[in-house]
Amino acid sequence: MLVSPAMAVGPTRRRREEPDLLGAAREVLTEGGPHGLTIRSIAERAGCSTMPIYRRFGSKLGVIDALYREGFDRVLREFESVEATDDPLFDLAALCHVYRATVLGNRAHYLVMFGRAVPDFEPGEESRRRAGLVISEIAAVCERASERGALRRQSPESLARLVFGLCHGLVSLELEGLGGDQCEDHYELAVASMLRGLAPER
């Protein structure tokens, strides 16, 4: 049976024309914030009806959950780009700075991830697992630093939460416009001071 060119490219063309629903949601979120994110606004941006969105995500909260997970996945992807060196403290500081840069580049996601911008949203089990991997990645570097005597002997998870807490707090202040006009310098100083404070007592 001969296959016409139209038949051969038909499925591919259909796949290419499928609306990027999460991309549309991301754009709406970035431009209008969480309050502007509705099923209808996503459909209008994607150029489709609301049905594909309901089929894929189930509801607006399903869209929020996907964006929540995407935000943490972006942080993890950037963490993975940090190559390990022989100096675990340098690597830990690098993760701190990568975290700040990633958040500042994805401000709208951050509101969904931490801002409780959608009061009735609760992340799903897989989304919570992905979020927990951020702490796990930091903890792995903390453990390596402790084993080399660069950080105090303490639970790696506990150390990771201290590190993450400082980074998260400073970035949150910066996003709220409360960090002053030297946010980057203050962030670098705070990270360096924290790591010195977590060094083992001599």
C-alpha positions in Angstrom: 0.0 0.0 0.0 1.4 3.4 -1.0 1.4 6.0 1.7 0.8 9.6 0.5 3.0 12.4 1.9 0.0 13.9 3.6 -0.7 10.7 5.4 3.0 10.3 6.4 3.3 13.7 8.0 -0.3 13.9 9.4 0.4 12.4 12.9 3.6 14.5 13.3 1.8 17.6 12.3 -1.0 16.9 14.8 1.5 16.4 17.6 3.2 19.7 16.8 -0.1 21.5 16.9 -1.1 20.1 20.3 -1.3 23.1 22.6 1.4 23.6 25.2 -0.9 23.8 28.1 1.7 24.0 30.9 3.6 26.6 28.9 0.4 28.6 28.5 -0.2 28.3 32.3 3.3 29.4 32.9 2.9 32.5 30.8 -0.4 33.4 32.5 1.2 32.9 35.9 4.2 35.1 35.0 2.1 37.9 33.6 -0.9 37.9 35.9 0.2 36.2 39.0 -1.6 33.3 40.7 -4.9 35.2 41.0 -5.0 35.6 37.2 -4.5 31.9 36.6 -7.8 30.4 35.6 -8.7 27.5 33.3 -10.3 30.0 30.9 -7.2 32.2 30.8 -5.0 29.2 30.2 -7.3 28.0 27.4 -7.3 31.5 25.8 -3.5 31.7 25.9 -3.1 28.1 24.5 -5.7 28.8 21.8 -7.9 25.8 22.7 -11.1 25.0 24.6 -11.0 24.3 28.3 -11.6 20.5 27.8 -7.9 19.6 27.1 -6.9 21.3 30.3 -9.5 19.5 32.4 -8.5 16.2 30.7 -4.9 16.6 31.5 -4.9 18.4 34.9 -8.4 17.7 36.3 -8.8 21.2 37.7 -7.1 24.5 38.4 -5.5 23.0 41.4 -4.0 20.3 39.1 -2.4 23.0 37.0 -1.0 24.6 40.2 0.4 21.3 41.3 2.1 20.9 37.9 3.6 24.4 38.1 4.7 23.7 41.7 6.5 20.5 40.6 8.0 22.3 37.6 9.4 25.0 39.9 11.2 22.5 42.1 12.4 20.5 39.1 14.0 23.7 37.8 15.9 24.1 41.0 17.0 20.5 41.0 18.1 20.8 37.4 20.3 23.8 38.2 21.7 22.0 41.3 22.7 19.1 39.1 24.6 21.5 36.8 27.0 22.3 39.7 30.0 20.1 39.3 31.5 18.7 42.5 35.0 19.8 43.4 37.5 18.8 46.1 36.1 21.6 48.3 32.7 20.7 49.6 32.2 24.2 51.2 32.8 25.8 47.8 30.2 23.4 46.4 27.7 24.2 49.2 28.1 28.0 48.6 27.7 27.3 44.9 24.3 25.6 45.5 23.2 28.6 47.6 24.0 31.0 44.8 22.4 28.8 42.2 19.3 28.7 44.3 19.0 32.5 44.5 19.6 32.8 40.8 17.0 30.2 39.9 14.3 31.7 42.2 14.9 35.2 40.8 14.6 33.9 37.3 11.3 32.1 38.2 9.5 34.5 40.5 6.0 33.4 39.6 6.8 29.8 40.3 8.2 30.8 43.7 4.8 32.3 44.7 3.2 28.9 44.0 6.1 26.9 45.7 6.3 28.9 48.9 4.0 32.0 48.9 0.7 30.1 49.5 -0.7 32.3 46.8 -3.5 29.7 46.3 -4.8 29.2 49.8 -6.6 25.9 49.1 -3.8 24.3 47.2 -2.0 21.3 48.7 0.8 19.7 46.6 0.4 16.1 45.7 2.6 13.2 46.9 4.9 13.3 43.9 5.2 17.1 44.1 6.1 16.9 47.8 8.7 14.2 47.0 10.3 16.5 44.3 10.4 19.4 46.8 12.1 17.2 49.3 14.8 16.3 46.9 16.1 20.0 47.1 16.9 19.4 50.8 18.4 16.0 50.0 20.7 17.5 47.4 22.0 20.1 49.9 22.2 17.4 52.6 24.5 15.3 50.4 27.0 18.1 50.1 26.7 18.8 53.8 27.5 15.2 54.6 30.6 15.3 52.3 31.7 18.5 54.1 31.2 17.0 57.5 33.2 13.9 56.6 36.1 16.1 55.5 35.9 18.1 58.8 34.7 21.3 57.1 31.3 21.3 58.8 30.4 20.2 62.3 29.4 16.6 62.9 25.6 16.9 62.8 22.7 15.4 60.9 23.2 16.3 57.2 19.5 16.9 57.0 19.6 19.3 59.9 22.5 21.1 58.4 20.7 21.2 55.0 17.6 22.8 56.6 19.7 25.5 58.3 21.4 26.3 54.9 18.1 26.2 53.0 16.4 28.3 55.7 18.9 31.1 55.4 18.8 31.1 51.6 15.0 30.9 51.5 14.6 33.7 54.0 16.9 36.1 52.2 15.5 35.4 48.8 12.0 35.9 50.1 12.9 39.3 51.5 14.5 40.2 48.2 11.4 39.2 46.3 9.2 41.2 48.6 11.4 44.3 48.1 12.6 44.2 51.7 16.2 43.2 51.0 17.6 46.6 50.4 19.7 47.7 47.5 22.7 45.4 48.1 20.9 42.1 48.1 23.6 40.2 46.2 26.4 41.4 48.4 24.4 40.7 51.6 23.4 37.3 50.4 27.1 36.4 49.7 28.1 37.7 53.1 25.4 35.8 54.8 26.2 32.5 53.1 29.9 32.9 53.9 29.2 33.8 57.5 26.8 30.8 57.9 29.4 28.4 56.6 32.0 29.8 59.0 29.5 29.5 61.8 28.8 25.8 61.0 32.5 24.9 61.0 33.6 22.5 63.8 35.0 24.0 66.9 38.7 23.9 67.1 
